[in-house]
Amino acid sequence: MIAASAPDFRAALPAGGRLLGMDVGTKTIGLALCDAGWTIATPAELLRRGKFSADLEQLRRLADAQAVKGLVVGLPLNLDGTDSPRTQSVRAFARNLAPLGLPLLLWDERWSTQAVTRTLIDADASRARRAALVDKMAAAYILQGAIDALTMA
């Protein structure tokens, strides 16, 4: 089930439970997890993309191991809020996660990578260090925005 809004997503979830956030790229998927009380999102790992079936199995293992109750996938909208070819690709990816059997929320991620990159530059992280961290930190940024909205709903 792909929720149309944060309140719909919250209604589909049990009371609390860990959420898995994703920043879906063409080569990698940044992953983040939050605590069961939806307080804070933390970067988890970086998944190198391969065949979708293998990616799905890795996501299933992580979701099972971490007792994940829902998914938050960053949706890369254009700056004016419209869809792009990349947006359509992420929507298709999200639909293909249905075998996991978890509620899913598509969350606007227009500024996540820029905000995280700016933070890493301010922290004087090297270009190589930024490249290694940006996707999973962007996933945490996306997930934090979603859990903030969920706790306000």
Secondary structure, DSSP 8 states (H G I E B T S, - for coil): -EESSHHHHHHHS-SS-EEEEEEE-SSEEEEEEE-TTS--EEEEEEEE---HHHHHHHHHHHHHHTTEEEEEEEE---TTS---HHHHHHHHHHHTTGGG---EEEEE-TTHHHHHHHHHHHTT--HHHHHHHHHHHHHHHHHHHHHHHHHH-
